[in-house]
Amino acid sequence: MSASTNFQQLTYKLEALETQAANQITHASDTATLDQLRIMLLGKKGELSNILSNMSKLSDEERPLIGQRANLLKEDIHSLIGRRLALLKAAVMNDRVIRETLDITAPSIGTRSGHRHPLVKTTEDIIDIFCGLGYSIEEGPEIETDYYNFTALNIPEHHPARDMQDTFYLSENSLLRTHTSPVQIRHLEKNPPPTRIIAPGRVYRRDSVDATHSPVFHQVEVLAIDEGLDFSHLRGTVMAFLKQFFGDLPVRFRASYFPFTEPSAEVDVQWQDRWLEVMGCGMVDPAVLEGLGLDPERWSGFAAGLGVERFCMVKYGIDDIRRLYTSDLRFLKQF
């Protein structure tokens, strides 16, 4: 075989290797594959070395030409591998950034860090007890309409009960909710009974700030609707909850009035040698059920509501509600 034919064959093999290398490097899916290609193409026993091992068959004039062509190919392969490696590393980094990104502008609500605030701990304790009694958790908007906050709860316009729950009005028909009872109405509109839910959340009223009042506070409201429920079921539920939360404190029920329950009662516990009001409750007024399209002859239910701050103050012996909102570390570190 003449030297000219050998030259042509080596030139063809180098061109074929160039095409093969470009295709394999472009489609390499990870850095490990890319490193294997580098060894296979450019290693001591790689394909380029294997081609160049036949240079001894070339003439003195042809040998430098093939050597120059091989060096250019080697540089091209190194360049292709370098660019592909950079792309793969960038893709890995982008994926990691997406997976591990922490949005420092996100609100901290629900994020567990540091000590649990006593209000958060109290809310969680209340929720745990009712979940253990078979209730589910429902939440709703803090900005409510007049209908859900008042009218649907048997508190029509000009009703005196509205004066007891004066709030902050945002527009003609929207306001900051005064209780979490609207959550119950929204739930019943979408979920036919039987139902057992609790509705924890922040509420607003136009109260002057003092040791026991705040214009912003937290409630947990309870609702059970089923066939055959009566006041004994309400009393049993309230007693079971209070015993689990406070222990064996004396409890009494006092007749009271709420527009959306009938009969209604206030619940007191004996604490530090005095009776302390902790809850309001009652049987759901038939007018509320009728407004939701439910037959009060078939369905009955009870509702109860409590202020988380009051329960928190009793449980931890806190004498002023304002301590819960001042973010004073000397106070909060006690919990």
Helices and strands as residue ranges (DSSP letters): H 3-26, H 31-42, H 47-52, G 55-57, H 62-100, H 118-132, E 136-137, E 143-145, H 146-149, G 151-153, H 161-164, E 174-176, H 181-190, E 195-204, E 216-226, H 231-246, E 251-258, E 261-271, E 274-284, H 286-291, E 300-307, H 308-316, G 321-324, H 329-332
